[in-house]
């Protein structure tokens, strides 16, 4: 999953994700102007996270009985009662404060910077626009520019961000409601912070309860745990791209266990895979909010 919403998704992928005809998307683009796809080097339409969010809104409104024209009109309007989001410039001081604390390897100052960012930006924007980009910065820095950063910086960032995510989870857990949905790292996957964030968004919705399996268990274990709690769906996350044969094996196991129509693949590790267009497995290639939106539509919530 992209934390910045900059990942561009080709039209064939969007059609497979939402079971839409390409002509429908072209109509929504030309007639209603609710999506504004860019063009790939080959001249094909590609969609950003804002486009995908509007597609989600259109489908939800039409599912509630509105005509396409009515749904498009509402999609173009800001949500009633929506809180204004802080501008990017307002986030910069909080981001600089966190960068300075991490650079100094000051754990106390780093945690303070994270909590200050929460107060400044709110939970979602702090996580997606400050914390995760900062974590990516340190992860890339020690790999690409030796001597300018260390694994220690990345680990400190991870510890601080994990504390924020778990604090949020503890606050939301007493209000959890609805059926279980399993959130699991793919086998061998070690990056679980995005999954913890997705779990918090699901908890905040009060329509689903996440069962978190973040340690990269074998697929058979994930399917068995999901069966034991009567989970409504499985969300499988990966930041690293598995070999096609490995992914095919995972999907075959899920299909054999009866989860094909109730599995969602999320994260950059699955972005280039065609498995979702060859099976009834769903895929989310945009932002974190789309995980919940796809689950809502899949489970008719």
N, C-alpha and C positions, 0 to 999 in steps of 0.2 A: 504494500500500500504506500502511495506517495504522501508524504506529510505536507507537501507544498501544493498539491493539486496540479503539477506541471506535466504529469504523464499524459501523453496523447494516445487515445485509444482508437484503433481503426474501426471503420463502420461495420465490418463483418463481425468484429468482436462485440460491439454494442448490440447488434441484432441478435447474436447468440445469447448474450446476457439477459436481454429483456424479451426475447421471443417476438421481435418486431421485424416487419418487412422494411427493406431499405427505402422503398417508396414512401412509407409512413414518415420516416425521419426526414426525407427530402421535403415532404409536404409541411411538416412542422417547422422546417427551416425557412421555406419560401413564403408560406401563407401566414404563419404566425410569428416568425422571428424569435422563437423562444430558445433556439439553439443556433450557434454560430460556429460551425465546424471550420477548422483550418484545413489546409491541403498538405498531404505528404509529398515527398520528392517525386513520387510517381503520379501525383495528381488525384489521389484518393482522399475522401473525407476522413478527418481524424478529429476526435472530440476530447475536450478537456473536462476537468472535474465540474466546472460550472454547467456545462452542457449536460453531463450525466445527472447532476442534481435536478435540473429542470425536467429531464426525461422522467426521473423518479416522481416528481411532483405531478406531471401530466398523467402518468399511469395511476397514481393514487386518486386523483380527482375524478378521472374517468371511471375508475372502479367504484366511486361513490355515486355514479349516475350522471355526471356532467357531460355535456357534449364536448367534442374536441375544442370548439371555439370558446366555450365557457371556461373549460379547463385552462386553455392558453391564456385567457384574460387574467385569471387568478394567478397563474404561474408568473406572469409578468409583474404582479404587484408584490411588494414586500409583505411578509407574513404579518397578520394583525398582532399587535402587541410585541413584535420582535424587538429585542433590545439592540440598540446601536452597538456595532462592533468597534473596538478601539482601532484607530488607524495604525498602519505599520510603523509610522514614525513614533507613535506612543510606545510601541513595543521595544524600540531600539535601546533605550536606557536600561531596561530590565535585562535585555540580552547582553549588553556590555557588562553589566554588573556580574552576571553569571560567568561570562568569559573570563573576566579578571580574577574571580574567586577560584575558578578551576585552574587557570594558568598558574596561580600561586599554590595550588594543591592544598587550599585552605578548606577543609571539610565543613567547618562551622559556617564560614562565610558563604560557601556554596549552597548549603541548605537554606540559609537566610535569603539568598538571591532567588532560589526557587520559590520560596513562600512569598516573597515580594512580587515575583512575576505572576503568581496566582491572583494576588490582590489587584494587580494592575490590569491583567488581560482576561481574567476568568479562566476556568479550568481548561476548556477545550483549546482556546487559542494559546494559552501558556504551553500546553503539551505539544500541540501540533506546529506552532510557529516559533517557539523558543527552545523548548527542551529537546525535542527530537532533532531539529537542525543542529543544535549544539553537540549532541551526541554523535551525529554523522560527521561533523567537523573534526572532532578529535579522532574518530575512527579512521578517517581518511588521512589525517595529518601525520600520524605516526607511521602509516604505511607508505605514503607518497613522499614525505619530506623528513627523512630520518634526522634526528637531532633537534627537531622543532617541537616535538611533542612525545608523549610516551603512552604506553598502555595504562600506566597509573592514572593519567588524566582521564582516559576513557572510562576506566573502572570507577573512578570517583563520580564522574557524571552519571554513570549507570546506577550507582548506589543511591545518589540523591534523587534521581528521577523515579527509581523504584519505590523509594519511601513515599514520594508524593502520590504515586498511583495506588499504593496499598492503603495509604491514609484515606484516599477518596473511596476506595472499595469498602473499607470498614464503615465509613459513614453511610454508604448507600445500601449495604447488605441487609440491614433490618427491614428495609422497605421492598425487598425483592419479592416479585410475584410472577405468576405465569409458569408455563412449562419450562423444563430445562433445555438449554442448548449447549452442546459441548464445544468449547473453544480449545483447540489443541495445536501445538507446534507439530509440524511434519517430522517424521523420524530423522534424527540427527540434527534438527534445528535447535540452535541455542539462543536465538534472539527472541525473547518473549515479551519485551516491554510493549511493542505494538499490540499484542494480544491482550495484555492487561488493560491497556487503554480502551480497546474495543469492548472488553468486558464491562468497564465502567459506563460506557455509553449505553450498553444493553441494560445494565442495572438501573440507570437513570430513567429508562423508558417505562419501567414497571410493567412490562408485558412479557418479559422472558427472564429466566434466571440462568446465569452462566455456570457451567461446570468446567472449571479451568484445569486443563491437563497440559502444562506448559513445558514439560521436560523432553519432548520428542519421543514419545512412546511408539512402539510398533503399531501399525494400523489395526491389527487384530485386537490389541489391548484397548485402543481408542473406541473401536466399534463395540467391544464387550462392555466397557464402562458406560457407554451411551445407552446400550440396551438395558443395563441394570437400573438406570434412573429414568427409563422411558423418555429419553431426550427426543425433542421434536426435530432436531437437526444437528449436523456436525459442521463446524467451521474449522477448516484445516489451513494453517498459515505457514508460509515459508518466505524467508528473505533471500535465500540462496536457491538458484535454479537447479532442480534435480535433473538427472539424465532422463530423457524421454522414456526409456525402458523401465526405469525405476518408478517414475510417476505412473506409467501405465499399470505397473504391478500394484501400486497403492490403490488406484481406482478400481482395478479388477477385484481386489479384496473388499472394498466398500460395496461394490455392486453385488458381490456374492453374499454379503451380509445384509443386503436389502436397503442400503443407504443411498443409492444412486440419485434419487430425486430429492434427497434431503441433505445433500452435501454442498457446501460452498467453499471454493478455493479463494484464498485471499493472500495478498502480498506480492512483491516484485518477483519472487521465485516462480510464480505461475503466470506472469504477464504474457510471456511469449508462447505459452503452451496452447495447443489446439484441442486439448482433451475435452474442454467444455463444449466445443462445437461438434465433437464426435460422440458425446454422451449427453445425458440429461443432468450432469453435474453443473452447478452454477459457478460463476466466477465474478469476483469483484476486483476491478483494476483501478478504481479511483480512490477516494478518500475513506476515512474511517466511518463516517456517517452512513455510507452506502452499505456497509455490512448490515446494520440494523434495518435499513430500508429494504434490502433484498430479503432478509429474513421475514419481515412483516408481510411482504407480498407472497413469498413462498408459502408461509403458514397461514395466510389470510387473517392477519391480526389487525 
